[in-house]
Amino acid sequence: MKISPTTSLPCVIVFLMVAILFASPCLAQEKVRFPIGESSKTLSYGPLWVAGKMGFFEREGLEVPIVTMRGSPLTIQALTADSIYVANATVDTLISAYEKGADITMIGGLINGLGLSMIGGKAYKSYADLRGTTIGTQTLTSGTGFALRLVLKAHGLEYPRDYALLNIGSAPDRYRALTSGQISSAPVGVPLDLVAKQQGFNIIGYFADDQPNFQFNVYIVKRSWAEKNRPLVVRFMKAMASTMRWMLDNREAACAYLTKEMAISLEHCRYASEFNWNKRIWDRNADLNVEGVRTLIKITAEQGILKEPLPEPGKYMDPSYLKQALAEIGKK
């Protein structure tokens, strides 16, 4: 609408009201630098990059650098040192740091389950075949290491009685050790299992089938900082919840971007995304799996960090930020 000297005052007022109504939300609030840290740039962490690429952070007035760090302990150290505002890290690392005095809490879930499959060398087709062999792992006492031992125990294999563990490191390193015959088997993330199958290896099983409640990776904030900056934290959770909903409803568009960002094929992205949604590894509201948190509390207790009676998950959670975020964007 072109406003001329002859335009009536009521028309001008209506025009201005419409302009304000449809203005981008970020115009009404200061754009804030909001650095976050995570420990593995893989497809399961993809929503973080989608939130930036598809404008969900910008819509909330946030500029969000994503810093990839080597493991959850370093990510939480960066959070407590105020180098980042949100840490994406594992629940067992959070509990351990909290019990040592860290002023931190989890406010939402990024990876709410185990997107891992057990891959066996060509001679190993079942969990029973792994008895007496050496199995590759990323860690011995945290994260995927905990999950691996739980899954093997579900199939009657006790550590160290029935198998040895070799701490190898990242998924690509574990995969190379498998192909060289250094180990009998190893857990790998979806969709690397599909690559392995196409190369003649065996998918022995999926961790999520044996351990459906395992809260793997969460959004963590420093309590004192978050309380003073509640509107910022709520805006961040609004962006993540909106991203998850968009990814669920626009799977092809999400994969069109993720194939480039994560350097994987469209076929593998579709496969892994469907797996993550079907196994509830991604939650459409970026919420937590409370029973999955309870599983990690039990595992952490077995390491001697917690004592009986075991605490409830609420000790390490503050759902108020996500609750407010969902109220503002409309829970559905």
HELIX and SHEET records of a PDB file:
HELIX    1   1 LEU A    9  LEU A   21  1                                  13    
HELIX    2   2 PRO A   25  ALA A   28  5                                   4    
HELIX    3   3 LEU A   43  TYR A   45  5                                   3    
HELIX    4   4 GLY A   46  LYS A   53  1                                   8    
HELIX    5   5 PHE A   56  ARG A   59  1                                   4    
HELIX    6   6 SER A   72  THR A   80  1                                   9    
HELIX    7   7 VAL A   91  GLU A   99  1                                   9    
HELIX    8   8 TYR A  127  LEU A  130  5                                   4    
HELIX    9   9 THR A  144  ALA A  154  1                                  11    
HELIX   10  10 ALA A  171  THR A  179  1                                   9    
HELIX   11  11 LEU A  192  GLN A  198  1                                   7    
HELIX   12  12 PHE A  207  ASP A  210  1                                   4    
HELIX   13  13 ARG A  223  LYS A  228  1                                   6    
HELIX   14  14 ARG A  230  ASP A  249  1                                  20    
HELIX   15  15 ARG A  251  GLU A  261  1                                  11    
HELIX   16  16 LEU A  266  ASN A  278  1                                  13    
HELIX   17  17 VAL A  290  GLU A  302  1                                  13    
HELIX   18  18 PRO A  313  TYR A  316  5                                   4    
HELIX   19  19 SER A  320  ILE A  329  1                                  10    
SHEET    1   A 2 VAL A  32  ARG A  33  0                                        
SHEET    2   A 2 LEU A  62  GLU A  63  1                                        
SHEET    1   B 5 ILE A  66  THR A  68  0                                        
SHEET    2   B 5 ILE A  36  GLU A  38  1                                        
SHEET    3   B 5 VAL A  86  THR A  90  1                                        
SHEET    4   B 5 ASN A 217  LYS A 222 -1                                        
SHEET    5   B 5 ILE A 104  ILE A 111 -1                                        
SHEET    1   C 3 SER A 185  GLY A 189  0                                        
SHEET    2   C 3 LEU A 116  GLY A 120 -1                                        
SHEET    3   C 3 ASN A 202  TYR A 206 -1                                        
SHEET    1   D 2 THR A 134  THR A 137  0                                        
SHEET    2   D 2 ALA A 164  ASN A 167  1                                        
END                                                                             
